[in-house]
Amino acid sequence: MGTYWYVKDPESDSGLSPVFEDDFVHALFSIANKHGLKITDKMILDEVYKKDKTKKPRKINSRGR
């Protein structure tokens, strides 16, 4: 089961349309590329962790702890 983003859609009965998370991310990269912006892994990490410079990605123990 995946996650969905709900985007405004005036043509939908509810006014929103669900977009699967993988499709959403792919669309963002595609739009950025069409506008001449190449999003890099470093840019993503800088954006995700910019608020708390001490926050680092968690390391997952192979034993599940």
Buried (B, 14 or more C-beta within 10 A) or exposed (E): EEEBBEEEEEEEEEEBBBBEEEEBEEEEEEEEEEEEEEEEEEEEEEEEEEEEEEEEEEEEEEEEE
